[in-house]
Structure formats: structure tokens, C-alpha cells
Amino acid sequence: MTQGVDITPPHTRIELEQQLISPEFVTDTIRVLTGHESIRSFDSTPIAAEVLEAILVSARSAPTSSNLQAYSIIVVEDEQRRARLAHLVGDQRYVADAPVTLIFCADISRLTYLAERQGHNYAANNLEMFLLASIDAALALQNALVAAESLGLGAVPIGAVRNRPSLIAEELGLPAGVFAVAGLTIGYPKPGVRRGVKPRLPSDAVVHREQYSAENIEKHVSDYDEVMIANGLYAGRQVASDPQIPDAEYGWAEHTARRTSKPETLVGPSAALRDHLKDEVESRGFSIN
Ligand SMILES: Cc1cc2nc3c(=O)[nH]c(=O)nc-3n(C[C@H](O)[C@H](O)[C@H](O)COP(=O)(O)O)c2cc1C
């Protein structure tokens, strides 16, 4: 169901890329998926309990490795907690404005409890388990995002919950064995904030047939740069570098290269703390060896 969805043309990536896909294959689900754009401006309309439940049951319906269900979701609705959370994730204002933020956590605490309950020795704490639990959490997040968008809500993932893992854990009362992987801020978009779907790299750049091929990387990058420069997404948002270059030459390639050369610019003001992510993850009770 896509009732109430406020979208500006082009409505979906299929239309943006002028893909020739017959209408019978463009289901409501595919329209929602290909119409995704992150929303960062919300009005104060609350999310009805039933609507939130529909989002949560969708999240819990995601596939989960070996049915371990090694994740948990913290629902944050309290206004003061939302404000503190917004601050902890680098003062991302929309986290305070939106009525709900869901925090998706990798969670092995239930598994260690089970081992003990059943009289076994928990011996699965390694990198694979951290990855598995993080993937479970990410899949649940994506299901929640799609469900929310199908209901006319807007949302944005919040990876910045990993900026200050211990403070986030304290705020959310996370026990050992639970690590906040990413949040999802959800609300009704303010009118007019939808800009339309953000162009992606051409399909051939990321979709490889049978075997990986980087053969046309130069063409893919320069074609995409042209699109991104033309739509002005990075205008006035240059990552500091000497020398600065005109916005008309500053596209995804330069923006991305500057960001990966200064990883602190990927994660915002409190990013330096992510330098200690390995220690933070281990102090939450995971092992990543
Ligand atoms: C794991 C993950 C973490 C993200 N963290 C943030 C965040 O902390 N703040 C934010 O404004 N956007 C965040 N985003 C949103 C991305 O910036 C956005 O998805 C990307 O720019 C593509 O734009 P689109 O979602 O509108 O297509 C995150 C996205 C993902 C997948």
C-alpha cells in the first residue's frame, strides 16, 4: 500500500534511469523500494501505535542467520531521550524532531543466556558472530525502512550511533553482548522536502555478470560525476582540501576521494571516537578475532 506517499517526480529509480521494465513487473513493493530517498525533515505528527507495530513486525520478519535472531531493536519515543540521542549522534537535529528512532543492535546476550540455561559452554564469540549479528540487525533495519516508506512515512538510517558506543549503550541500557549497529529515524516528512531519488552509479558499475569486472570503471565514474555535478548535490559542501576547486568540477569522485582520505569527514564531529571501534565493540562483550 502506498497511500499518502508524497513523492516528487521522478517517482522511482526505474523512471529516473528510464529503465524499460513492463508495468506488470513494477509491483507496489518495487515502487516503494525504487522510490526510496532518505528524509531528514519531519513534521510533528505522531506515529500511531498500530503503524509502529506494522513497522516492527516487518522488521522482525527479515531473514536471520540460522534463525539465531541475534539482534534487538530499541524503540525510542521519549522526547527527552530523543534529544539526548540526537546529541550523541553528532547533533543530527532530525533525530530529536522525528517521533520515533529505532536502534538496531547486534545482540549475542540472548545466545550466551541460552548456552548457560541449557548447560552448555558459549564458544561462538568471534568475528563471524559479530558480523552475523550485525547483518541480522541491518536486514531488520532495511525491512523497517521499507515498511515505513510503504506507509507514507519517511526515514533515514543513523550510522552515527557508532560514534559513541558506550554512551549510546548507557542511554539505552544495553547489557553486555549488545552493540548498537545503526538507528532508523522515522516520521512524516515535512511537505516539500522530497527531492526525488538520489542518482546511483550506473548498474554496470555495481552489478557484475558471472564474474567481477572493473573494465569500464573510468566511464562509470565520469558518467556518474556528470550527473552528480549537474544535480548540484555537492555544491557548497566541499570537503576541505587545498586547493578548493570550482563546484562545477566537484562531483562524487572528488567528494568521495576526499572523504576516504580523511575518514573523520565520513562520520561527523565526534568521529574520532570511531578510531577505537574495535575496543568499543570488544568492551560491549563481542570478540572480533
Ligand atoms: C548504514 C547507514 C548509515 C547512515 N547513517 C546516516 C547518518 O548518520 N546520518 C544521515 O543523515 N544519513 C545517514 N545515512 C543515509 C545515507 O547518507 C544515504 O542513504 C545516502 O546518502 C544515499 O541517499 P538516499 O538514501 O537518499 O538514497 C546512512 C545510511 C546507511 C545505509
PDBQT file of the ligand as one rigid body, heavy atoms in Angstrom, charges set to zero:
ROOT
HETATM    1  C1  LIG A 301      24.227   2.261   7.476  1.00  0.00    +0.000 C 
HETATM    2  C2  LIG A 301      23.851   3.674   7.107  1.00  0.00    +0.000 A 
HETATM    3  C3  LIG A 301      24.126   4.695   7.980  1.00  0.00    +0.000 A 
HETATM    4  C4  LIG A 301      23.745   6.008   7.677  1.00  0.00    +0.000 A 
HETATM    5  N1  LIG A 301      23.959   6.993   8.606  1.00  0.00    +0.000 NA
HETATM    6  C5  LIG A 301      23.476   8.237   8.378  1.00  0.00    +0.000 A 
HETATM    7  C6  LIG A 301      23.579   9.233   9.386  1.00  0.00    +0.000 A 
HETATM    8  O1  LIG A 301      24.110   9.020  10.482  1.00  0.00    +0.000 OA
HETATM    9  N2  LIG A 301      23.051  10.449   9.100  1.00  0.00    +0.000 N 
HETATM   10  C7  LIG A 301      22.435  10.735   7.913  1.00  0.00    +0.000 A 
HETATM   11  O2  LIG A 301      21.960  11.863   7.739  1.00  0.00    +0.000 OA
HETATM   12  N3  LIG A 301      22.335   9.803   6.937  1.00  0.00    +0.000 NA
HETATM   13  C8  LIG A 301      22.823   8.556   7.136  1.00  0.00    +0.000 A 
HETATM   14  N4  LIG A 301      22.680   7.588   6.187  1.00  0.00    +0.000 N 
HETATM   15  C9  LIG A 301      21.952   7.896   4.928  1.00  0.00    +0.000 C 
HETATM   16  C10 LIG A 301      22.888   7.989   3.724  1.00  0.00    +0.000 C 
HETATM   17  O3  LIG A 301      23.595   9.200   3.769  1.00  0.00    +0.000 OA
HETATM   18  C11 LIG A 301      22.033   7.890   2.446  1.00  0.00    +0.000 C 
HETATM   19  O4  LIG A 301      21.407   6.624   2.416  1.00  0.00    +0.000 OA
HETATM   20  C12 LIG A 301      22.886   8.059   1.190  1.00  0.00    +0.000 C 
HETATM   21  O5  LIG A 301      23.402   9.375   1.096  1.00  0.00    +0.000 OA
HETATM   22  C13 LIG A 301      22.057   7.803  -0.069  1.00  0.00    +0.000 C 
HETATM   23  O6  LIG A 301      20.949   8.685  -0.122  1.00  0.00    +0.000 OA
HETATM   24  P1  LIG A 301      19.453   8.127  -0.189  1.00  0.00    +0.000 P 
HETATM   25  O7  LIG A 301      19.238   7.227   0.982  1.00  0.00    +0.000 OA
HETATM   26  O8  LIG A 301      18.585   9.363  -0.126  1.00  0.00    +0.000 OA
HETATM   27  O9  LIG A 301      19.300   7.424  -1.482  1.00  0.00    +0.000 OA
HETATM   28  C14 LIG A 301      23.095   6.292   6.445  1.00  0.00    +0.000 A 
HETATM   29  C15 LIG A 301      22.843   5.242   5.546  1.00  0.00    +0.000 A 
HETATM   30  C16 LIG A 301      23.221   3.959   5.877  1.00  0.00    +0.000 A 
HETATM   31  C17 LIG A 301      22.916   2.842   4.889  1.00  0.00    +0.000 C 
ENDROOT
TORSDOF 0
